[in-house]
Amino acid sequence: MHMEEDYIIKMNESGCGIRYNNYKQSLMLKYTFDTAQDSFFKKLKVKVDAYFVEQKLHPAGNGKLYWKSALQVATSAVLYTVLVFFTPPA
């Protein structure tokens, strides 16, 4: 088991970091991004939150969403039952 000090993180010009394993010649990639200067996601979150407030929508969904989910689960259960238990012999 290796500690966090066993890895080197190198940042490229776009702010993307790659973590290299010190013990092996092959590299183990773990991408990290410098979000301090990037405000795209912050702006996107503000706009999406504003949309939900303006449209008076709940971010987690409403009854229509739950109805669609229940219908999909029920349909898949029925299809599974038909395919497994009511298949004609070959």
C-alpha positions in Angstrom: 0.0 0.0 0.0 1.5 3.4 -1.0 1.0 6.7 0.7 0.1 9.9 -1.2 3.8 10.9 -1.1 4.6 8.0 -3.4 3.1 9.9 -6.4 4.2 12.9 -8.4 1.6 15.2 -9.9 2.7 17.1 -13.0 0.6 20.0 -14.3 0.5 20.8 -18.0 -0.2 24.1 -19.6 -4.0 23.7 -19.6 -4.1 23.1 -15.9 -4.6 19.3 -16.2 -2.6 17.3 -13.7 -1.3 13.7 -14.2 -0.3 11.6 -11.3 2.7 9.4 -11.9 3.6 6.4 -9.7 7.2 6.6 -8.4 7.6 2.8 -8.0 6.7 1.5 -11.5 7.9 2.5 -14.9 4.4 2.4 -16.3 2.3 5.4 -15.3 -0.9 5.4 -13.4 -3.0 8.3 -14.6 -5.2 10.3 -12.4 -6.5 13.5 -14.0 -7.0 16.6 -11.9 -8.0 20.0 -13.1 -7.2 23.4 -11.7 -10.6 24.9 -10.9 -9.3 28.0 -9.2 -9.1 30.0 -12.4 -12.0 28.2 -14.3 -15.3 29.8 -13.6 -17.3 27.9 -16.3 -18.9 25.5 -13.8 -19.6 28.2 -11.3 -21.4 30.2 -14.0 -23.2 27.2 -15.3 -24.4 26.3 -11.8 -25.7 29.8 -11.2 -27.6 29.8 -14.5 -29.1 26.3 -13.9 -30.1 27.3 -10.3 -31.7 30.5 -11.7 -33.6 28.5 -14.3 -35.1 26.2 -11.6 -36.1 29.3 -9.5 -37.7 31.1 -12.4 -39.6 28.1 -13.6 -40.6 27.2 -10.1 -39.2 23.7 -10.5 -37.8 21.4 -7.8 -34.2 20.3 -8.7 -34.9 16.7 -7.6 -37.9 16.4 -9.9 -41.7 16.2 -9.3 -44.5 13.7 -9.5 -44.3 13.4 -13.3 -40.7 12.2 -13.0 -41.5 9.6 -10.4 -44.4 8.4 -12.5 -42.1 7.9 -15.5 -39.6 6.1 -13.3 -42.2 3.7 -11.9 -43.5 3.0 -15.4 -40.1 2.2 -16.7 -39.4 -0.2 -13.7 -42.8 -1.9 -14.1 -42.3 -2.3 -17.9 -38.8 -3.8 -17.5 -40.2 -6.2 -14.8 -43.0 -7.3 -17.1 -40.6 -7.8 -20.0 -38.2 -9.8 -17.9 -41.0 -12.0 -16.6 -42.3 -12.7 -20.1 -38.9 -13.4 -21.5 -37.8 -15.7 -18.7 -41.0 -17.6 -17.8 -43.1 -17.5 -21.0 -40.5 -18.3 -23.7 -41.6 -21.0 -26.2 -39.4 -24.1 -26.3 -36.8 -24.1 -29.1 
